[in-house]
Amino acid sequence: MKTKMTGIAHAVRGVVLAGTWMAAGGFAGHAMAQETPIAPDAQAVQAAPMPTVEVTGSAIRRVQAETALPVQTVTRAEIDKAGITTAAELMTRISSNVGGLTDGVSINVGGDQRGFNSANLRGIGTSSTLVLLNGRRMANFASPGDDSGVDLNNIPAAALERVEVLLDGASALYGTDAIGGVINFITRKDFQGLELNAYGLKTREGGAAKRTASIGAGKGDLDRDGYNVFAVADFQRTNALSTAQRSFVKGLQVEQRLGHLLSGYTSPANIRLSTAQRDYLQANGFTINGKPITNRLINLSVPNCAPPDNVYLPAGTGGVDACTYDYMNDTELYPKSDKASLLSRGVMEFGAGHQAYAELALSRAKTDYAGSSARVTGYIDYRKVPQLAGTGLDQVTDDDVPGELELRMRLNEAGRRTSTLTSEGVRVVVGLSGNLGGWDYDTAFNHSINTVKDEDTHGYVLYNELLAGIADGRINPFGPSGAEGRALLDSIQVHDDVRHARGVMDSWDVKFSRALMKMAGGDLALAVGGEVRREKNDFTPSALLLSDNINNDAAPEGGRATHDSRNIQAVYGELLLPFARQWEAQLSGRYDHYQQVGGAASPKIGLSWRPAAGVLLRGSAGRGFRAPSMTELHRPTVYSSTATLPDPVYCATVDNNYADCADNWDTRRYSNPDLKPERSRQFSLGAVFAAGRHVNASLDYWNIKRTDLISEIGDDVILGNLAKYGDLVHRDEDGYIDYIDLRKENRGAQIAKGLDLAVTVRGIDTPVGRFGGRVNGTYVLDSKIQNSPGDTYVSNLGRFVTDGVVQRWRHTITLDWERGPLSASLSNTYSSGYEDQNTAINIDDGSVVAQNRVKPYSLWDLSAAWQLDPALKLRAGVQNLFDRSPPYSNQAYFFLSGYDPTYTDPRGRRFYASVNYAFR
């Protein structure tokens, strides 16, 4: 324990010492995720009142420093300093964001929800983090899957003014999916003039280059002219990054460490003998490479296995008699993408303080995913294989088709399996705001659409026609095919929109607020509001997909088009009670009703106390609920498979030899129309300190518990406790596993708790310039899940379990300097190390992967800017200054092996430059 805590203790001690030193006057300035400071002196606030604003987490306009809920703010300037161009990149620098979906996670062949980039506050699930644009909802990513949430690709990053991250569950104001917190992307509201931006990025080793350009234009001063209209357009292109372009991939030593996770589908093809065929060949003295065969998987070319992608790896999946395919030599680490967005907003005054406004947001993200070339299970008559033609294998009568060989081949001649995922967003908001009878009001209609088109574009071929070409010899499994075979492959290439999804959200909301009376600490204020919303989701698999004739893209059993919709109504209220000079209470509550699911109330209370100048103590407590998504309620059955797991029943018959009794078992995943909502309770306690005019620090404790958790029992949990879950395992007449049921149910609970630390220093001038700094970190005290009532909790804190890990400590540190027209920024993002997923089994020899602990991951970035004149600014920077590679990991959950793609970046050191011209 002492050893495990040493690294984090040093990190925390460094943060505290840095904050103390800064408080003494050593540093000053601005940094990332900045929180507005509390006033150091209450009399100063009275003498010069701060303007009121609307803050994420409250429906009442107030001074930001007075809120009882912790809110982190990231400004446009801070985003530019970091060289960030997308919302997804921004979320990697928020320490409380753990295990969100990224392009790296999406790299797979035939998986769910490719192209979905999401946020995940507290690591409790994408579905429990609410993403807003200008305080209102957007349509969720339309493709059905285990996660629901807004696709960050639909956020118009170039138009952002700031981002507010509410690090507290706020279901009482925003609704059911705000259990983990709220991320509010706030765009410019009153833009005038012309602004042009160009940005280019290049990596040291090549690949993943990026180019962006944006233009913004606006006209009209709202106060002077009574109107403002503006538009910001953004265009981005990122190149693909292949494994062959990164030297660290070889350094991972995947073949030596994780050979059993590689593939037995090779080129030239492996032959999978039946047991009877193997025994027959052994009895007749058949040899490969001068040695008698021992396994059912053989390759007639060993040890020459057509490197580098196909290797002779006796300890790998292919075993001693066959070849092994290393897909980490033949895939992409980072996809090619083209992104475009447009945000336009217009506001018009029409007398007596009333305003009409309209907002249009359009986005399109097109991402190309290139995996390894197709794998094929084919069949051929043994007489077509010269080395076996004279063996008389047709005399083996125990097989279904005597003399037929099963091939496990890699279809290199068809090219890599390539899919194009296009996510398009459309959002129109039309509203009115103003003051009516002493009440401030805001009401709007919100029409939001997300359309997802998932296309198989290359490398996927028609399965039946492929089998026919293999069987009749036109396609050569063991070497290059002739002209006729290549022509056949070209003719059966699939280019089809295999999955098309469209989600529509229509809502109307209204909010009223006003001050009611004076209290000892200020105005008692009330806000009330309501919302009606309709959600619709259409999922249409193509006729070709449903025909089950696409190799490597199988149709699910019972696959069909689905059309789901539901209505939601909600009312809420908030009361701000400054009942004493130094005390303020925030009482809020919301009632949501979901069609088919039912309704629930979500109360919340927040309290802040200023015991002395420069000190604010705060706390909150509340309850919430998350309604099941339409996918969780109505999704068709999905076929998949487990990681390599042992079957205890089978293992008991073979002396627990994993080589015989472990496998990738088939699964069937079911939705459940009878799901109930998840329930939650959360509370937080914190303190904010202002040391003089320059330093702010905050420390907040948070605690979240969810019950009636909507989840599946993990396949590893099922096989590890057959006495309780044996009815979910279906077996054939011989007792072997046929498939495992994975059913969505309300079961178990989840607990997450920890500390958020922030230290900000601003604006102290020195003879060499103005310095500043910011530390923003999250220390997780507990993160665990109970799979079913009565089961023990399983912790994923500091250890990779099933599908991910919650790191104990994550931070972002930023140091700034400016002097006249010059400025510079140095930042560090850090994630602590953890116990790896040390469970992968080698089914060739029954061994388990060597134990590993994943090393900490620390990246440094540096940028500098030159303001040539008021209109022109140049910036250049280096990301991943020390060229840090992702640390090695045993994880066997994601398609990419050798490292964890959920929080690491395979691009390495990269250089960028940007130019900004703003004329106002």
N, C-alpha and C positions, 0 to 999 in steps of 0.2 A: 504494500500500500504506500509506503514511504517513497519507493522508487517511482510509482505511478504518479504520485502527486508532485514530484519535484519540478517537472516542466511547467505545470500550470501554476504552481506556487511562485515560480520565478516570474511568470507572465503577469500574475496579479500584483506581485510586489513591484514589478516594473511600472505597471499602470499607476499604482498608488504613489510611488516615488515621483513619477513624471508629473502627476497632478499636483503634488506638493511643491515641486520645484517651479512648475508654471505659476502656481498661486503666489510664489515669492517674487514673481516678476521676470522669470527667465524666458518665457515665451508669450506670444500673443498672436492673434489672428483668427482666421476662419478655417473650418475644415468640414469634412463630409458628415452628413447626417446631423446637422446642427440643430440644436434645440434653443428656442428663444430664451434668454436668461430671465430669471426672476429679478425683480427690482431689488437692489441692495438696501434701499431705504424707502419705507412706506410714505414718508412725507414728500420725497422726491416725486413719487407717483402722483400724489395729490396736486403738487405744484405744476407738473407737466404731464397730464393724463395721456396715456398711450391710446392710439386709435383702436377701436374694437374691430375684430375680424371673426369670421366663422372658422372654427377649428374642427378638424376631423375628430369625432368623438362627442360632439355636442351640436344640438340644433339651435343653440342660442349664441348670438354674437357676443364675444367677450375678448378681453386681453388674453393672449395665448398663455402667458405665464401663470394665469390663475386656474387653469384646468386641473382637476384632480386625477386625470388620466395621462399616462406618459405618451407623448407624441414626439417622434423624431422627424426632422425636416431635412430634405436634401434639395438644395437650390440648383438652378440652372448653371450658375457659375461653377459649382462643385462637380456637376456632371461633366462639364467641359474640361475641367482640370484633370479628370481621371481618364479622358479619352474615350468615354462611353458613348455609344451611338444607339443602343437599344435598351428597352425596358428590362429585358432578360439579363443583359450584362449588368445593369444597375443592381438587380436583386442579388447577384453573387457577392456584392459588397455590403449587404445588410446582414449583420451577424446573427440576427434572430431568424433568418431564412435558412431552413435546413431541409435538404432532400426534395427541392423543387424539380420539376421536369425540365430538361434541357435538350438541345439538339444532340448532345453526346448520348444521352439516355435513349433518345428516339432511334438511334441507329440500330436497326435490326432488319430481319426479313420476315414480313408477314405479321408484324406485331400490331398491337392496338395503339391508336392515338398517336401515330407518328406525326411529327411536326408541332406537337403541343408543347409550348413553353409556359410554365406555371410558377407561381409563388407558393411557399409552404412555410408560414410562420409557425415557429415553435416545433416544427417537425411532426405535427399531429395530423397532417394531411392537407393536400391541395384543396379538397372539398370543404375544408373548414377555414379557409382564408378568403376573405371577401376583397375583390379588386374593383375599385370604382374609378370612373373618369369624371372629373369635375363634380364629385359627390353623388353621382348616379350610376346605376348598374349598366353593365353591358351584357350582351348575349354570351352565354358560355360556349366553349369549344364544342362544336356540334357532334363530332364523332363519338359514338358510344364507347364507354370503357369504364375502368374502375375509378377514374378521377373526373371530377367536374370542376370547372372554373374558367376564368377568362384566359384566353390565349394572349400572352404578353406581346405576341407579334402584332396584335391589333391595336396596341397603344401607339399613338402618334408621337414618338420620342422627340422629334425635332421641335414640336410645338410646346413642350413642357416648360412650365415656369418653375415648378417645384413638385416634390413628392412628399406627402405626409404619411408616415407609418405609425398607426395607432397600435401600440404594443400591449393591448388589453382587449379581451373579448368584449364586443359591443353589440350583442344581439338585440339589446333593448332599443337601439336606435336604427340599426341597419338591417336586421333580419337574421335568418337562421344560419347563414353560412359565414358568420363573423365570429365564430368561437375562438379561433386562434388569433384574430386581429384583423385590421383593416389597412389596406394600402390604397391611398387616394392619389391618383395621378391628376395633377391640376395644371391645366394649360393656360396660356396667356389669355387675358380677358380684354385688354384695351391696347392693342398694338397699332403703332403708326409708323409710316415710313417704309423703307425697303431694307431687307437683310439677306445677304448671300453667304452661304457656307460651303466650303469644299473640304474634304477629308480623305486622306489616303493612308493605308496601313500595309506594311510588308513584314513578313516573318523572316528570321535569320536563315532558316533551312529551306524556305520556299513553301508554297501552298498557303491556303487560307488568307490570301491577300484580300483587302477590303477597300472599296471606294464608295464614298457617299457624297451627295450634293443635296442642298436644300435651299429653298427660296421662300421668304416670307414678305408679305406686303400688306399694309393696312392704311386706312384713311379715316379721318374724322376723330375729333376730340369730343368725348361724351359730354363733358361739362360745358365746353364752348359751342360745339356744333349740334349737340343733341343726338349724335349717332356715332357709331364706330363699326367698321366692317374690316375684317382681315382674313387672310388665308396663309397657311404654311404647308408647303409640299416638300416631301422628303423621298429620296431615292437611294437605295443601297444595293451593292452587289458584293458578295463574298465568295471567293473561290473554294473549291473542295480541298481537303487535306487527306492524302493517302498514307497508309502505313509505311509505304516505301520511302516517304519523304521525312520520316522521323527516326533518328538514330536511337532514341531512347527505347523504341519498341524492341530492338534487338537486345538492349540491356535488360529488359524485363525477363529474358530467358524463359519465355512461355513454354517452349518445347521441352526444356529440362524440368521446369517446375510444375507445369500444368498440362503435360502431354496428354493426360487422361481426359481433359476438357476439349481437346481438339477433335477432329472429325475423322471418321472411318470411310468417308466418301471421297475418293481420290481419282486422279487422272495420271497414269493409267488406272483403270478401275480395279478395286478390290472385288474378290469373289467371296460371297457368304455361302459356305457349304452348309447343307443340312447335316445333322448329326450322323445320319446314315451314310451320306456321301463322304464325310471325313473319315469315318471308321473304315469304309471300303477302300479309300485311297491309302490309308495307313496300312491296311492288311496287304495291299498290293505293292508296298514299298515305294510309293510316290514321294519324291523329294523336291524341295525348293531350295535353291542356293546350296545344293549338296547336302541338305539336312532333311530328315523326316519331318513332316508337318505335325504340329501339335494342336493348333487352333482351328476353329471353323472359318475364321477370316484369313484369306490368303491373297497374295498378289504375286503373279508369275514373274514380275520384274525385279523383286527384291534381290540385293539391297539398292538397286538403281531405281529410285522412285521419282524421277523427274523433278529434281529440286529447282528453285528454292521452296516453292509452295508445297510440294509433296516430298515428304522426308521419310527415311527409314528410321523409325523410333521404336525400338523393341519395348520400351516402357510406356509407350503412348497408346492411344486408342487402337491403332492398327495392330499392335502386338508384334511378336517376333516373326510372324509369317506373312505380314502384310505391310502396307504403307499407311502413313498418317498424313492428313491434310492440315496444314497450319493456316487457318483463315486469317490470322493476324498478319500474314504476309500479303493478303489479297483482299483488303477491304478499306473503307474510309473511316477516319477518325473524326472528321468534321465535314459537314455537308456543304455543297454549293447552294447558295440561296440568292434570290432577288426579292427585295422588299420595297414597297412603295406605299406612301400614306399621304393623306390630305386632311387637314383640319381647317374648317372655315367657320367663323362665328360673326354674327352681326347683332348689334344692340341698338335700340332706338328709344329715346325718351319721347313720351307723348303727353307730358303735362302732369302736374301735381305729384311728381316723384314716381310715376309709374313707368315701367320699362317693358318693352317686348324684346325677346331675344330668340335667336335660332342658332343652332349648331349642327354642322355636318361633319362627320368623320368617316373617311373611307380608307381602307387598308387592304393590302394584298401581299401575302408572303408565299413565295413559291420556293420550295426546298426539294432538292434532288438527293435522294438517299441511294448510295451505291454499296451494296453488300458483296459478299463473295459470290462467285459463279454458282449456278444452280447445282443442287445435288439430286441425283436420280436413283431410284430403285428400279432397275430394269431386269429383263430376263432374256436368256439366250440359250440355244441348244449347245450342249458341251462340244459337239462335233465342229462348231465354228471356231473353237479355240485350239490352235494347233498343238499346244503342249498337252492338252487333255483329250484330244480326238481319239487316241488309241487306247484309252483307259477302260472303255466299256461301262461308263457311268450309267448308261440306260438300263443296266442290269440291276440297279438299286431300285427295288420295287416299293420300298417303304414311303417314297416321296409321292406327292400328289401328281406331279408330272415327271415321270422317270426321265433322267437325262437333262432336265432343265436346270440351269445355273442362275442363281440370284446375283445380280451385279449391284455394287454400291459405287457409283461413278460420279465424277465431277464434270459438269458440262461446260468446260472452258471455252469450247468453240462457240457457244451461244453468248458469251460475254457475261459480265457481272450482272447480278439481279439489281435492277434500277427501278426505283419508284419515285414519282413526283407527287408531292403533297402540296396542295394549294389551299391556304386558309384565307378567306376573304371576309372582311368586316364592313358593315354599313351601319351607321348610327345617326339618327336624326332626332334632335331635341328641339321642341318649340315650346316657349314658356312666357310667362308674365311674372313680374315682381314689382313690389312697391309697398305703399302704406295705405291701409284702408281702415278708417275709423280708429286710428291709433294702433292698429296691428300691422306689423311687417308681414308681408305674405310672399310666397314663392310657389308657383304651380307650373307644371310642365307635362307634356306628353313626350314619351320616350319610345322610339321605334328602333330596335336593334336587331341585326341579323348577323349570324356567322354561318358561312358556307364552307364546307370542307370537301375537297375532291381528292381522292386517293387513287392514283393511276399506276398500274404496272406498265412500264414503258420499254423495258429491254431486259433480256435474260430470262424472262418467264416465257415458257413455251407450252403449246398444247400437249397435254399429257398422253392421250391415246395415240395421237399421231407420232409422238416421240417414241413410245414403246414399240410401235410397228416398225419404225426406222431402225431401232436397235435390233429387234428380232430378225429382220430380213437382211441385216448387214450393211445397210446404207450408212448408218452411223457407227463408227468404230469406237468401242469402249476403251481400247488399249493403245490408241495412237491417233494420228490425224485422220479424219474422214476424207473421202474422195469428194470430187466436185458435186456429185449427186447428193451426198450427205450434207454438205455445207448448204446447198440450195434448199434442201428440206428444212434445215434449221432456220434459214432466213424466212422461209414461207410460213413457219408456224410460230414465229415470234408474236407475243401478245402485246398489244397496245390498247389498253382498255381502262375506262374509269370504273374500277372494280367496286369501289365504295364511295357513295355520294351521300353527304349528310347536310342537313340545313336546319339550323335552330333559329327561332324567331322569339323575341321578347317584346311585348307591347305593354307599356305601363303608363299610368297617370298618377301623379303624386301632387299633394298639396301640403303646405306647411304655413302655420301662423305663429308669430311670436311677438311678445311685448313685455315691457316692464309693468308690473302691477302696483308696486308700492315700495316706499323706502324702508330699508331695514338698517340695523346697526352697522352692517358692513357694506352696504350698497343697495342696489335695486333688486328686489325680488322679481324674477323674470320667469315667464311661462312660455313653452312652445308646445304646440299640438300639431299633429299631422296624420296623414293616412296615405295609403297606396293601394291601388288595384293593379294586378299584373296578370298577364296571360303568357304562358310559355308553351311553345310548340316545337316538336322535334321530329323530323322525317329522316329516316335512314333507308337508303335504297341500294342494296347490293346488285351488281349487274347480272344480266342473264347468263353471261359467260362464267362468272364466278359461281353462280348457283348450279351450273351444269357440272361442277366439280371436275373440270377438264383443264385446269391450269396447274402445271407442275409447280410445287412448292407454295401454292396459294390455294389451299383446300377450302371447299365450302363447308360451313358448319352444318351439322345435322339439324334439320328443321329451319335452316336459314330462310329468311323472308324479309320483305320490306316491312318497316314498322312506322306507324304514325301515331305519336303520342302528344297529348296536350293536357294542360290543367290550368285552373284559375287559382290565384292567390289574393287574399285580402289582408290588409294590415292596418292597424291604428297604433299610434304611439304618442307619448307625452313626456315632457321633461320640465322639471322645476328647479330653478337655480335659487338657492337660499343662502344669502350672505348674512347669517343670523347674528353674527358678532363681528367686531372690528377685524379680528384676525381669523375668523372661521367662515368657511363656505361649504355648503352641501349641494350635491347634484343628485336629484332623484329622477329616475326615468323608468319607463316601462313600455312594453310593446306586446301586442297580441297579433299573432299571425295565424291564418287559417289556410291550409292547403287542401285543395280538392282531393278526395280519396284518403288522404293521410290524416286529416283532422287539424286541430289547432292547439296552441299553447301560449301561455303568457311568459314573458321574459322580463323580470324586474332587475333593476340595478341601482346601487347607491354609491356615490363617490363623496369623499370628504377631504378637505384640505385645511391646513392650519399653519399660520405663520407665527411661530412663537417668538421670533426675533428678526430684526432686519437682516435680510440676506439668507433666510432659512425658510423653507417650505416643506412641510410634512404632508403626505397624501396617501390615500388608500381608497380602494374600491372593492365591491363585492357584487356578484350578480349571478343570475341563472340564464340559461339559454337552451335552445334546441336546434337540431339540424334535421330538416325533413329529408327523407331519402330522395335521391335524384330519380328522374324518369328512367335512366339506364338501370339503376339498381332495382327499380320496380318491374320493368318490362323488357329488359334486354333478352334477345334470343340466346339459346344455349351456345356456348363457345367451347370449342375443342382446343386443348393445349396439352402440355406434358409437364411433369415435375422435373426438378433437378435430379441428379443421380442419387437415389435413396434406396436403402435396404428394406426388404419386406420381411418383418420378423417371422412370419409364418413359414415362408420359404426358407429363410436362413436357418431355422431350427432343424430343417431336414438335411442341410449340407454343412453342418458344423460351423455355421456363421461365416462361411466363405463368401465375402462380398463379390468376388469374381463371378459367382453363380447367382447370388440372390439380390443383387442391387441392379437397378435399371432406371431409365427415364419412363416412368409409368404414365399412361394416358389419363387425362383428367377431363371432366365435363363441368363447366362453370355455369351456374344457374342464377338468374335474377329471382326476385320474390315479390309478388304483388301485395303481400300481407305485411310488409315491413312497417315498423313503427318509427317515429322520430328518435334520433339520439338526444339524450339529455346532457346538460353540462352545468357545472358550477365552477366559478372562477373567482379568485380574489387577488389583490395586489396591495403591497405596502411599499412606500418609497419616501425618499427625501431628496430635495434639491438644495444646493448650497451655492451662494454667490460670494466669492472672496474678492472684495473690492469691485472695481469696474470691469475687470478683465477676465475673470475666471468663473466658470460655472461647472459644477459637478453634480451628478445625480446617481443614485443607486436605488433600484426598484426590485423587489421580490415579487414573483408571479407564481401562481399555482392554479392549474387547470385539471379538472377531472371530468371525463366523459363516461356516461353509462349507457346501457342499451346500444352498445357500439355496433354499427352496421359493418359486418366483416364476414369473411370466410375463415373457417378453421384452416390453418396452414397445413399443406400436405405433409410436411415433416412432423407436425404435431399429431395428425391423424395416425400416421404409421408408427409413431412413438407411443401411442396410447390406444391400441386396438380394443382394449377392454371397454373403453368408453365410446370410441368412435368407429368401431369395426363395421357398423351397419352402413358407413359411407364408402366402404371398400367393396367393390363388386368383383367377383371371381368367376372364372370359367369352370367347366366340369372337372378339370384337373387340379383346381385349387390355385392356379396362377392368377395374378391380378389382371382383370380385364380393364377396369377404369376406376377412378376415384371421384366421388361427388364432392364438389366444392360449392356449397350453397350459401348465398347471402342470408344472414340471419341477424336478429338483434341479440347480441351475446357479449358478455364480458364488459370490460371497462378499460380506460386508458388514463394514465396519470402523467402529467408533465409539470415540472416546476424548476425554477432557477432564478438567476439574478441578471439584471441588465445594468451595466456600468457605462457612464458617459462622463468624460472630462473635456471641457471646451475652454480654450484660451483665445482671446481676441485682442488685437489692436494695441500692442505696446511698441512704441517707436524706439529704435536704437540707432547708434551712429551708422550702422551698416544696413539699415532697412527695418521694415516691420515684419515681425515673426508671428506665427500662430500655430496652434496645434489642436488636435482632437483625437481622443481615444473613444472608441465605441465597441463594447464587447458584451458577449453573453456567456455566462457560466451556468451550465445546466446541472441542477442538483439531482434530478430524477427524470427518467423517461422509460415507461414500461407499459405493457399491454397484458391484460388478462383475456385469454382466448375464449373462456366460457365461465359462467358463474361457478365458483368453487375451485377453479383451477388456480395454480400459483401464477403470479405475475412474471412475465418474461421481459427482461430489461434489454433495450438496444442502446443504452447509454454507454458510449465508449466501446461498443462491440457491434460488429456487423451481424444482423439477424435477418434472415429471409430475404428482404429486399432493400436493406439499407442500414445506416448507422446515424445516431445523433452524437456529434462530437461534444466532448465535455466543455471545451472552450473555443470560441471563435471571436476574432476581433478584426477591426479595421483601425489603423493608426494613420493619421495624415498630418504632415508638417508643411506649413506654407511660409513663403518669404516673398516680399515685394519691396521694390524701391523704384520710385518714379514709374517709367513705362515698362519696367521689367518685373517679372514675377516667376516663381518656381514652386513646385509642389512635389513632395516625396511621400509616398503612401505604402503601407504594408497591410496585406490581408493574411490571416493566419487561421488554420484549423488544427486542433490538437490531434495527436495520433490515437489509435484505437486497436482493439483486438480484432483480428481479421475473421472472415468467414472460413473457419478451418474445418470444413465438413465434407468437401468434395471427395468423392470415391472414385478410384480407378477400377473399373469393372474388369479390366484385363487381369490384374493380379490381386485385387481385393484390398489394396493399400488405401490409406487416407492421406490427403495432402499434408505436407509438412506444416507444422504450426508457424504462424507468422503474426507479427504486430506491424500494422501500417504506420509508417513514420509521419510526423507532423508535416503539414504542407504550408509553406510560407512564400509569398510572392511580394516583390518590391516593384513599385512603379515610380517613374520620374518624368516630370514634364516641366517645360519652361515656356513663357509667353512674352511677347513684345508688342506693346500697344504703340504702333508707329504714329498714329494720330487718332483723334476721337472716333474716326470711322473705320479704321483698319487695324486688325489684330492678327498676329501670327502666333502659332503654337506648334511645338514639336515635343515629342515624348518617346519614352521607352517603357513598354509594358513587360513584366517579368524580366527585370533588369539583370538578374543573375542566372537567367536561362534555366530555371528550376523545372525539372520533369515531374510528371505525376509519380507519386511513390508506388512501389509494387504492392499489389493486393491479390489474394487468392480468390476474390469474389467470383462466384459462378452464376450470378443472377442475371447480369446484363450480357448483351451479345458480345461486346468488347471484353477481352480478357486481359489480365495482367495489371489492371488498375481500375479504380472506381471512377466512372465518368460523371457521377452526380455532382461533384464539387471541384474536380480538377480540370485543367485546361491543357490540351495536348499541343497547342500552337507554339509553345516555347517563347523565346525572346522575339519581340516584334517592335517595329519602329513606326511611328505615325507622325503626320504633320497635318495641320489644318490652317485655313485662312478664313477669317470672318470679316465681312464688310457690312457695316450697318449705317444707313443714312436715314436720319430722322429730322 
